[in-house]
Amino acid sequence: MSINKLSRRDLLKTTAALAAIPGAALPVFAADAPRQFAPQPGPWRTFEMTTRVDVADAQGMTRVWLPMPDIETDFQKTLSQDWRSNGGEVRIVSDTARGVRMLYAEFPASVKAPQLELVSRMQTRGRAVDWSRPVRASEDAEVLKLNLAPTELIPVDGLVKETALKAIGGARTDVDKTRAIYTWLVANAHREPTVRGCGLGDVRTMLETGNLGGKCADLNAIFVGMCRSVGVPARDLYGLRVAPSAFGYRELGGNPANLKGAQHCRAEVFLKQYGWVAMDPADVLKVMRQETPEWIKDPSVPLVAPVNKALFGSWEGNWIAYNTGHDVMLPGSSGKATLPFLMYPQGENASGRFDELSPDTFKYTISSREI
């Protein structure tokens, strides 16, 4: 068994830009009861997140890629990254064009049951903008340019721009444009539980077909694309819920013992007087569709109104971000196609690419604990 460790100091040197509550019971609410949802920066929480892959059916050379938390901000810090395997070569690799790093393992055919484990120790906390205190914000011009550009699945012209211009009406400031797009999305899109995983984020197809149903990677991609199309830099952040919500929303937390399906995409916009600001219209739509047995279609109802207001500018710190990359290449892969994003473990062998959305078949687990 080989073991490696990457410390926080090593991470900061090599990266240029860059609650589990054991035994806790969530409060019980009446279906129509108002809930408080006001995330604040608050104290840092420390989590240990473990991703483990066990390839039961090794055929020829086996390759595995694991997303690793690689965001250093005022709401997330990396303390260390440790990994271990039962053979083969393991190293950190990058899709440098997209700024995405990942843990890569290559097992020869002689390793009959490849195993790879990544343990990430992270600090995270809630995040909220103070709208009453604008201040001139700055950001690298190349970063802003990147976050105004189209991706393979998120165009910023044509129907995307036409839709955004209709949504913003006469709005002129970046804050007003963003608020109008957020409001439009919550009113016109919906959470579709039958979509696999977090969706693909194929904005062109959703707008052309008029089917604005999807999951977080779909819904927040529409938001990001529309913001970019009217000159507001925006980006998706791909990550994982690692603890229950402290605010009583069942759908906005993860089960730390088993984070299967806990992947979640959030969004950010860069506002000239506030910097990068948290956004998550997809989670508003998730509460409306899945928090209660009945589909809620009015965001002003007492159950939804607090989260609808708060997720325009804040996040709860029970989530860890992996990266912000679109159109990601997997270094060393036998396939050349890009991934729309890297938020799930990936693998392949002589039989082909594994199904990242089927952890029971792929044989991977993700868990967390607060430390």
Buried (B, 14 or more C-beta within 10 A) or exposed (E): EEEBEBBBEBBEEEBEEBBBBEEEEBEEBEEEEEBEBEBEBEEBBBBBBBBBBBBEEBEEBBBBBBBBBBBBEEBBBBBBBBBBBBBBEBEBBBBEEBBBBBBBBBBEEEBEBBBBBBBBBBBBBBBBBEEEEEEEEEEEEEBEEBBBEBBEBBBBEEBBBEBBBEBBEEBEEBBEBBBBBBBBBBEEBBBBEEBEBBBBBBBBEBBEEEEBBBBBBBBBBBBBBBBBBBEBBBBBBBBBBBBBBBBBBBBBBBBBEEBEBBBBBBBBBBBBBBBBBBBBBBBBBBBBBBBBEEEBEEBEBEBBBBBBBBBBBBBBBBBBBBBBBBBBBBBBBEEEEBBBBBBBBBBBBEEEBBBBEEBEEBBBBBBBBBE
